[in-house]
Amino acid sequence: MGGGSRALSLSSLCATTLAAARAPAPFLAPAHAHRAPPLLRLAAAMSSSSSNPTPAASGDAAAPAPAPAPSNAIDFLTLCYRLKTTKRAGWVKRGVQGPESVADHMYRMGVMALVAADLPGVDRDRCVKMAIVHDIAEAIVGDITPSDNVPKEEKSRMEKEALDHMCELLGGGPRAQEIRELWTEYENNASLEAKVVKDFDKIEMILQALEYEKEQGRDLEEFFQSTAD
């Protein structure tokens, strides 16, 4: 497949698919005491939307769901940092230099969902959310690829266990539940949004493959072939 025809096919495919911490934070270790002021400001920002909420008047819309406790949110976000340092295994195994991270991949998928044309019956905002959580369990289990020979059922079990841990770390509640629902919906291909985001997953991969071919002169034909259907 030539670069020009790939770019044209990719373009066509893209066109068609488209939460003030008012007391010292107990989670701060003594070794990081010098970091307390900025971390407290971060904790305050994370909790401000749910601190002393104004009661909803009769007949008004329901009050917003409470945000996670600041310490829970920061612990969760610290774990999510691993998504920025975990490299996409397929590129690593093919010797790509400076391969993208899992977070890189999910970010561009989120942008794809954001800029995609409206599709009948598709909730674009839900697609954006789904794109940025669909690989979140990889913060714990890593990027498991077909070449690792891990049975699909076992991979699913490992990732669900990791997701459950992350949702518990976030403190449960509505935000954790939303993440769980989005992830499960994607995994089960259970909605039109999930189907669209799965297409974005493949589109982002072959777009990245095309970029690596151009930048590094590599033959990554197998990645294009894996999306042939």
ABEGO torsion letter per residue (X at the ends): XBAAAAAAAAAAAAAABXXXBABBBAABBAAAAAAAAAAAAAAAAAAAAABGBBBBBBGBBBBBBBBBBAAAAAAAAAAAAAAAABBBAAAAAAGBBGBBBAAAAAAAAAAAAAABBBBBGBBAAAAAAAAAAAAAAAAAAEBBBAAAGBBAAAAAAAAAAAAAAAAAAAGEEAAAAAAAAAAAAAAAGABAAAAAAAAAAAAAAAAAAAAAAAAAGBBAAAAAAAAAX
